[in-house]
Amino acid sequence: MTDALRIVVVAPDLAVADPGDEYAVQQAARSRMLRIGLLENNYNLVASIPADTFLAERLAQLQPDLIIVDTQSAARDALEHVVLATRNARRPIVMFTDDADTTGVRDAVAAGVSAYVVAGLAPQRIRPILDVAMARFAHEQALRAELADAKTELQDRKTIDRAKGLLMQRQGLSEQAAYEKLRKTAMDKGLRLGEVARRMLDMAELLG
């Protein structure tokens, strides 16, 4: 299943402007190792793109299953670009860096990074790292969905109680009769009970 993962790498251009810049040469070599490791593990590396103002549009077009941020100590802003670009379409994000300074790990995880790896580019490490990132992302998404459902349920209860109160006041119904009337309307219209209550309140507010 993981072999089919569509992966996009967000990283600077591999081209080195100055061959005498030893640090730039090392960074380019490290980035090449990452790409080679992905290919050796049979991942579908669909693109390598820069973290620029067009990142959100490119990710929307490519629709990756997972995003890898390949960065160095001087390019942490790449992560910020990726987080902003995926805030409306969340995806697992794995950050590979050679920066041993871990002070930013907590912020990175809070921003949505599923795995933060320092100098961990050995090909045999890539698959377990990405597997863990995918599993963690799926778990977090499930928790988010549960929280959203709980908030919706709580809001629906409040809305239903208000709608029942309105029916009791205006039609002289008992609480049970008001509830049954809402429930029957929901069943007849094929809507959630909370939605029926919300529409009824909106209409009552409109009519005054």
C-alpha positions in Angstrom: 0.0 0.0 0.0 2.8 2.4 0.9 4.4 1.9 -2.5 1.5 3.8 -4.1 2.1 6.9 -1.9 2.4 10.0 -4.0 5.2 12.0 -2.4 6.2 15.6 -3.1 9.6 16.9 -1.8 9.7 20.6 -0.9 13.4 21.6 -1.1 15.7 24.2 -2.6 17.1 23.6 -6.1 19.8 21.0 -6.2 22.0 23.1 -8.5 25.1 24.5 -6.7 26.0 28.0 -8.0 29.5 27.9 -6.5 31.3 24.5 -6.7 33.7 25.8 -4.1 30.9 26.2 -1.6 31.5 23.1 0.4 28.4 23.5 2.6 26.1 23.9 -0.5 27.7 20.9 -2.1 27.0 18.8 1.0 23.4 19.9 1.2 22.9 19.0 -2.5 24.4 15.6 -1.9 22.2 15.1 1.1 19.1 16.0 -0.8 20.1 13.6 -3.6 20.5 10.8 -1.1 16.9 11.4 0.1 15.5 11.3 -3.4 17.5 8.1 -4.2 16.3 6.6 -0.9 12.7 7.2 -1.9 13.1 5.7 -5.3 15.0 2.7 -3.9 12.1 2.1 -1.5 9.7 2.2 -4.5 7.9 5.3 -3.5 6.2 7.5 -6.1 8.2 10.7 -6.1 5.9 12.9 -8.2 7.8 16.2 -7.9 10.4 18.2 -6.1 9.3 21.8 -5.8 10.6 25.0 -4.0 8.8 26.6 -1.0 7.7 29.7 -2.8 4.5 31.7 -3.2 3.1 29.2 -5.7 3.5 26.2 -3.3 -0.2 26.0 -2.4 -1.3 25.9 -6.1 1.4 23.3 -7.0 0.3 21.1 -4.1 -3.3 21.4 -5.1 -2.5 20.3 -8.6 -0.2 17.4 -7.6 -2.4 16.1 -4.7 0.3 14.3 -2.8 -0.4 11.8 -0.1 2.6 12.9 1.9 4.9 15.9 1.8 8.6 15.8 2.7 10.3 19.1 3.7 14.0 18.7 3.0 15.5 21.7 4.7 18.7 23.0 6.3 19.2 25.3 9.3 19.0 28.4 7.2 15.7 27.4 5.5 13.2 26.7 8.3 10.8 29.1 6.6 10.2 26.3 4.1 8.2 24.5 6.8 6.1 27.6 7.4 5.3 27.8 3.7 4.2 24.1 3.7 2.0 24.4 6.8 0.3 27.4 5.4 -0.2 25.8 2.0 -1.8 22.7 3.5 -4.0 24.3 6.3 -7.1 23.7 4.2 -6.1 20.3 2.9 -4.1 18.6 5.6 -1.5 16.0 4.7 1.2 14.2 6.6 4.4 16.3 6.6 7.9 14.8 7.3 10.8 17.1 7.9 14.3 16.0 7.1 17.1 18.3 8.3 20.7 18.4 9.2 20.2 20.9 11.9 21.0 19.3 15.2 19.4 22.2 17.1 16.1 20.6 18.3 14.6 23.8 19.9 12.2 24.0 17.0 10.9 20.4 17.2 7.9 21.3 19.5 6.8 24.1 17.3 7.2 21.9 14.2 5.0 19.2 15.6 2.5 21.7 16.8 2.4 23.1 13.3 1.4 19.7 11.9 4.7 17.9 11.2 4.2 14.1 11.6 7.9 13.2 11.8 11.0 15.3 12.4 14.2 13.6 11.4 17.7 15.0 12.0 20.4 13.5 9.7 18.4 10.3 9.2 18.8 9.7 5.5 20.0 6.1 5.4 17.8 4.4 2.8 16.8 1.6 5.2 15.4 4.2 7.6 13.1 6.0 5.1 10.3 3.4 5.0 9.8 3.0 8.7 9.9 6.8 9.2 7.3 7.4 6.5 5.1 4.5 7.8 5.2 6.0 11.3 4.4 9.4 9.9 1.4 8.1 8.0 0.1 6.2 11.0 0.5 9.2 13.3 -1.3 11.5 10.8 -4.2 9.0 10.5 -4.5 8.8 14.3 -4.5 12.6 14.6 -7.1 13.0 11.9 -9.3 10.4 13.6 -9.0 12.4 16.9 -9.8 15.6 15.0 -12.9 14.0 13.5 -14.0 12.8 16.9 -13.6 16.2 18.4 -15.5 17.8 15.5 -18.3 15.3 15.9 -18.5 16.0 19.6 -18.7 19.7 19.1 -21.4 19.2 16.4 -23.4 17.0 18.7 -23.1 19.5 21.6 -24.2 22.3 19.3 -27.1 20.2 17.9 -28.3 19.5 21.5 -28.4 23.2 22.3 -30.2 24.0 19.0 -32.7 21.2 19.5 -33.5 22.4 23.1 -34.1 25.9 21.8 -36.3 24.6 19.0 -38.3 22.5 21.5 -38.7 25.5 23.7 -40.0 27.6 20.8 -42.6 24.9 19.9 -43.7 24.5 23.5 -44.1 28.3 23.8 -45.9 28.9 20.5 -47.9 25.7 20.1 -48.5 24.8 23.7 -46.8 21.4 23.3 -45.2 19.3 26.0 -41.4 18.8 25.8 -41.9 15.2 24.5 -44.5 16.3 21.9 -42.2 19.1 20.7 -39.3 16.6 20.4 -41.5 14.1 18.5 -42.6 16.8 16.1 -39.0 17.8 15.3 -38.1 14.1 14.9 -40.9 13.3 12.6 -40.1 16.4 10.4 -36.5 15.3 10.3 -37.5 11.8 9.2 -39.9 13.0 6.6 -37.4 15.4 5.1 -34.4 13.1 5.4 -32.4 15.6 7.5 -30.6 15.5 10.8 -32.6 16.5 13.8 -30.2 19.3 14.5 -30.5 20.7 11.0 -34.3 20.7 11.2 -34.1 22.5 14.6 -31.6 25.0 13.1 -33.9 25.7 10.1 -36.9 26.2 12.3 -35.1 28.7 14.5 -33.8 30.6 11.4 -37.4 30.8 10.0 -38.8 31.9 13.4 -36.2 34.6 13.6 -37.0 35.7 10.0 -40.7 35.9 10.6 -40.3 37.5 14.1 
